């Protein structure tokens, strides 16, 4: 009987030890699972947390040189003429000062001078009597893109160029509203670029066809060039 009781006591102690050991092991397994479970670390090898995988960065947009000055000057002009719309910008003193014209809500064109660096109005807005109010309002209403969008389009056509003049006007042939810009390229040459003020499309130059190719020119021949000279000069038609 004592031997049998001893075996029961030994078995009870063994079960108690096993239960204690399993409890500790279970806690250790839970700790390991919380820190080393596959799938918890979403970073790829060699990448710092929060880094964007190579090749997924959104492409940057290059800003044409001088566009920031135009936007700064334009903003100062529209603040000087509340509710005004810019229709002309002309660089003076090598771009240090801009002569800007903005049309007010009543159609009155107001001209002013603005410092390009400080964006301060150096000459207060004054009416331009030579600009017809009705025509100015028609231009403003017809234009769907503003001076900033037009300047960006124009400068995009002449990489490295500097915009010296921008004007909203009516094209003679089509009668549509267009933005015309003069740009000085890297060689110092002045190029003119025209943008449709309604669609924002760059229009072909006058010496180009819509496809972008230069239109062939056929100079008219003079009467002397069409006559073949004879032994003693041009052949005369028989009388």
C-alpha positions in Angstrom: 0.0 0.0 0.0 2.8 2.5 0.8 4.5 1.7 -2.5 1.2 2.3 -4.4 0.7 5.6 -2.5 4.2 6.6 -3.3 3.6 6.1 -7.0 0.5 8.3 -6.8 2.4 11.0 -5.1 5.2 10.9 -7.7 2.6 11.0 -10.5 0.9 14.0 -9.0 4.2 15.9 -8.6 5.1 15.1 -12.2 1.8 16.4 -13.5 2.2 19.6 -11.4 5.7 20.1 -12.8 4.5 19.4 -16.4 1.7 21.9 -16.0 4.0 24.6 -14.7 6.5 24.0 -17.5 3.8 24.1 -20.2 2.5 27.4 -18.8 5.9 29.0 -19.1 6.6 27.5 -22.5 3.2 28.8 -23.8 4.0 32.3 -22.6 7.3 32.2 -24.3 5.7 31.0 -27.6 3.2 33.8 -27.4 6.0 36.3 -26.9 7.9 34.9 -29.9 4.8 34.9 -32.0 4.2 38.5 -31.2 7.7 39.6 -32.3 8.7 37.1 -35.0 5.5 36.1 -36.7 6.0 36.1 -40.5 4.2 38.9 -42.3 4.3 41.4 -39.5 7.3 43.3 -41.0 6.1 44.8 -44.2 9.4 46.5 -45.1 11.4 44.9 -47.9 15.0 43.9 -47.2 17.4 46.9 -47.4 14.6 49.5 -47.1 14.0 51.9 -44.2 10.6 52.0 -42.7 8.3 54.3 -44.6 10.5 54.4 -47.7 8.9 54.3 -51.1 9.9 51.3 -53.2 12.1 52.2 -56.1 10.3 53.0 -59.3 7.0 54.0 -57.6 7.9 57.7 -57.1 5.5 60.1 -58.8 7.4 61.9 -61.6 8.2 65.5 -60.7 7.1 68.5 -62.8 9.8 70.8 -63.9 8.9 74.5 -63.6 10.1 76.6 -66.5 12.6 79.3 -65.5 11.0 82.7 -64.8 7.5 81.3 -64.3 7.7 82.0 -60.5 8.4 85.7 -61.2 5.5 85.9 -63.6 3.1 84.4 -61.0 4.4 86.6 -58.3 4.0 89.8 -60.4 0.6 88.6 -61.6 -0.7 88.0 -58.1 0.4 91.5 -57.1 -1.5 93.0 -60.1 -4.7 91.2 -59.3 -4.5 92.3 -55.7 -4.0 95.9 -56.9 -7.1 95.6 -59.1 -9.7 93.6 -57.1 -11.6 91.2 -59.3 -9.3 92.1 -62.2 -8.1 89.8 -65.0 -4.6 90.2 -66.4 -4.5 90.7 -70.2 -1.0 92.0 -70.8 2.4 91.7 -69.2 5.5 93.4 -70.6 9.0 93.1 -69.1 11.1 96.2 -68.7 14.7 96.9 -67.5 15.7 93.3 -68.4 12.8 91.8 -66.4 13.4 93.7 -63.2 10.1 95.7 -63.7 6.9 94.5 -65.4 4.3 96.7 -67.0 1.0 94.9 -66.3 -2.5 95.6 -67.6 -5.5 94.1 -65.8 -9.2 94.5 -66.7 -11.5 95.3 -63.8 -15.0 94.0 -63.4 -16.5 97.0 -65.2 -14.2 96.4 -68.2 -11.8 99.2 -67.5 -8.2 98.4 -68.3 -5.8 99.4 -65.6 -2.0 99.7 -66.2 0.6 99.5 -63.5 4.3 98.8 -62.9 5.4 96.0 -60.5 8.9 95.2 -59.2 9.7 91.6 -60.1 11.8 90.9 -57.0 9.7 92.5 -54.3 6.3 92.1 -56.1 5.5 95.7 -55.0 3.5 98.0 -57.1 5.8 100.9 -58.0 3.3 102.8 -60.2 -0.3 102.6 -59.1 -3.0 101.3 -61.5 -4.3 104.0 -63.9 -7.0 103.6 -66.6 -6.0 103.0 -70.2 -8.4 105.1 -72.3 -7.2 103.5 -75.6 -8.6 100.1 -74.5 -12.3 99.6 -75.4 -14.3 98.3 -72.4 -16.6 96.1 -74.3 -13.9 94.5 -76.3 -11.8 94.0 -73.2 -14.7 92.2 -71.5 -15.3 90.0 -74.5 -11.6 88.9 -74.5 -11.8 88.1 -70.7 -15.0 86.1 -71.1 -13.6 84.2 -74.1 -10.4 83.2 -72.4 -10.6 79.9 -70.5 -7.0 79.8 -69.5 -5.3 82.6 -67.4 -2.0 84.3 -67.8 -0.2 81.6 -65.6 -1.4 78.7 -67.7 -0.6 80.6 -70.9 2.9 81.5 -69.7 3.6 77.9 -68.8 2.5 76.6 -72.2 4.6 79.2 -74.0 7.7 78.6 -72.0 7.3 74.9 -72.5 7.8 75.5 -76.2 11.1 77.3 -75.7 13.2 75.3 -73.1 15.5 77.7 -71.2 13.8 80.7 -72.7 12.8 83.9 -70.9 9.3 85.3 -71.4 9.4 89.1 -72.1 5.9 89.8 -73.2 2.5 88.2 -72.8 -0.8 89.5 -74.2 -4.4 88.4 -74.6 -5.7 89.5 -77.9 -7.9 88.7 -80.8 -6.4 86.8 -83.8 -7.1 88.7 -87.0 -7.8 85.7 -89.2 -10.0 83.5 -87.0 -11.3 86.2 -84.6 -10.7 83.9 -81.6 -9.0 85.0 -78.3 -5.3 84.0 -78.1 -2.4 84.5 -75.8 0.7 85.7 -77.6 4.1 85.5 -76.0 7.5 86.7 -76.9 10.3 84.5 -75.6 14.1 85.1 -75.7 15.8 81.8 -76.3 19.2 80.7 -75.1 20.8 82.0 -78.3 19.3 85.5 -77.6 16.8 85.2 -80.4 13.2 86.3 -79.9 10.5 83.7 -80.6 6.8 84.2 -80.8 4.5 81.6 -79.5 0.7 81.7 -79.7 -1.7 79.7 -77.5 -5.5 79.3 -78.1 -7.0 81.1 -75.1 -10.0 78.8 -75.1 -8.5 75.3 -75.5 -4.9 75.9 -74.3 -3.5 74.4 -77.5 -0.3 75.8 -78.9 -1.0 77.2 -82.4 1.3 76.6 -85.3 3.6 79.5 -86.3 2.5 81.5 -89.3 5.2 79.9 -91.5 4.2 76.4 -90.5 1.3 74.1 -91.5 -0.9 72.5 -88.8 1.3 69.4 -88.9 4.2 71.5 -87.8 6.1 71.4 -91.1 7.1 74.6 -92.8 4.8 75.5 -95.6 6.5 75.6 -99.0 7.1 79.0 -100.4 7.0 79.6 -104.2 8.3 83.1 -105.0 6.6 84.6 -108.0 8.9 84.6 -111.0 9.4 87.9 -112.8 8.7 88.2 -116.5 12.4 88.5 -117.2 13.1 85.2 -115.4 10.5 83.3 -117.5 12.0 84.4 -120.8 14.9 82.5 -122.3 17.5 84.9 -123.6 18.4 84.5 -127.3 21.7 85.1 -129.0 21.1 88.9 -128.9 19.1 89.1 -125.7 15.5 88.0 -124.8 13.5 86.7 -127.7 10.8 89.0 -128.7 7.4 87.7 -129.5 6.7 87.9 -133.2 4.7 91.0 -134.2 
